[in-house]
């Protein structure tokens, strides 16, 4: 299995400065809109979504990219999630998304490099994703350690890729990849304006 490669990509350009930071609660609306724009309205039906439904991202491994040119607009996102890869603890990366107007600046590569370095620093051993091998090979992802793994739904075998952040971390990985992270906290229900007024009168 290929080890993590050092990939250096400038995130700041003369034309458009950007910053990677930890995802915030205030990013949710913009993040979901970006994901809809990049992957379409049916993105929630995709196989990898089964690994994220009802789960919280791995602690400290959800990142946003924000423009710093006065717009303060979210233009990139990536999150990693705890899974059991046939009994072997690992992370699943995705979705990775970058605003179409900003893809020429290398944001996706910088975001990948940042996320993988953060995962390694936190002691995680392996990262798995479903994606295009030619693109993700630059970060060290291959199909060498994922051939005996499956996903809970249809997928293309040659797109199931893995990266060992620690040598041998995917050794013996076999079977179904299943979610193993903490459950996502339930959002507090909000009363609509009319309901709030009725509740206030009732009180």
N, C-alpha and C positions, 0 to 999 in steps of 0.2 A: 504494500500500500504506500502510496506517495505521501511523504510528510508535507506539512504546511510550508508553502513557499513564501518568501518575502516578496510582496508585491507593492511597489511604491507608486502611488498615483496622486498627483497634486489635486487637492480639493479646492484650492483657491486659484482662480484665474483673474487676469486683468479685467475681463469682460463681466464676470459674474462671480462674486464671492459667496461661498457657501460654508456652513458649519454643520458637523455631525454632533448631535447631542442625544442624551437619553430621552426616550419618548415620555411625553407628559399627558396628563388627562385631557388637557385642552387641545391635544392633537387629534383626538378621536374623529371628529367630524371631517376634518381635512384629510386624514389618513384614509377613511372609508371612501371618500369621494375620489381620491387618487387611485385606490385599488379598483374601484368600479370603472374608472376611465381606462386603466391599463389592462384589466382582465375581463371586463364585461359584467353584465348583471347576473350571469349564471355562475360566477366564480364560487359561490357557496355550495355548488353541487359537485365541485371537483374532488377527486379522491383524497388529496392531501388535506382538504378541509376537515375530513373525518378525524384527523389527528389533532385538530385545533378546536373543534367544537366543544364549548363548555369549559375550556382550559385557559389558564393564564400563561403568558409567555414565561420562559425561564427568567429567574430573577436577574436583573441588570443586563438583559440581552434583548432589549427592544429599543431600536434607534430611529431617530428622525433626522432628515436633512432639511435645513431651513436656509432660505436666501438671506443674506446680510447686506443687501443693497438698498434698504429702506422699505422693501416689501414685507419682510418677515413672514414669508410664505413657505409652507411645507411643500417640498418638492421631491422628497424621497423617504422611503420607509423600509425597514427590514426587522423581522422578529425571529427568535429561535425558541423552540419548544422541547420540553422533555418528552422522550419516547423510550420504549423498550424495544430494541431491535432484536427480536427473537431471544429475549432474556438479557441482552447486553445493553447497559445504559448508554444512551446517545442523545443527540439533539437533532431535530429536524429544522432546517432553515427555510423560511419563506412565510409569506410571499415577499419577494424583493421587487420594489417598484420605484420607478423614477419618472417624474413628469416629462412628457414628450418634448417639451420646449427646452429641457435642460440636459438631454442625454449626450450632447456633444462635449460635455465638460468632465467626463470620467467619474461621475457621481456614483454610478452603480459599482464600479470596481473599488472605489474608495470605501464605499459603504460595506462591501463584502470583506475587504481587508480589515476594516475596523471591527466588524462583528466577529470575525474568526479570531482575531487577536484577543478580543475581550473574552470569548469563550475559552480560549486556551489559558488565559490569565486566571480564570475562575476554576481551573482544574478539570474542565470537561475533556473527555477522551476522544470523542468522534462526533462528526457532523454528517448528516445525510440530507440529500435534497433530490427533488425531481426536476430535472432541467436539461438544457442542451449541453452535451458533453464538450463540444468545441469551445464554448464560452467558459464553462466552469473548470476546464482543464488547467487554465492559467493559474488557478488558486490551489491546484493540487488534487482536485476531485477526479476520481476514476470509478469504474464499475467493478474493480477487482475484488472489493470486499463486500459487495452487495448482491452477488449472484444467487445467494441462497435465501435472500430476504423477499418478502412480499408486502404489498400495501392492501388496505381494506377496500378494494375497488379496482376498476380497470386502470392499467398504467402500461407504458411502454418500457420494456425491460432495459433497453440501452440508455434510458433517461434516469434510471435510479442510480445515483452516484453517492460515493462516500469519501470522506477525508478523515484520516486518523491524525488527531492533534497529539496523540500519545501513541507511540509505536505498539502495534498489536492490539489496539483498543477494540477493533472489530473482529478480532480472531474468534472463530466459533459462532459468529452471529448467524442465526438460522431461524427461519419461520416468519411469522407475521409481525410487522412493525405496529406497535400499539401505543396510544397516548399514555403517559405516566405522570404528567405534571399536575400541579395543584389545580383544583377547580377555580374557574374565574368567579370573582365576587359578583353576586347578583346586583344589577342596577336597581337603585331605589325607584319605585314607581312614582311618577309625577302626575298629579291631578291636572286635568285640563282646566282652562280658565273658568268655564261654567261650573265645573265640579268644585273648584276651589271656593267659588262664591257660595254655592249651596252648603258646603262644609262650614264656611264661616258663619252663615245664617243659622245653621243647626247648632253651632256652638253657642 
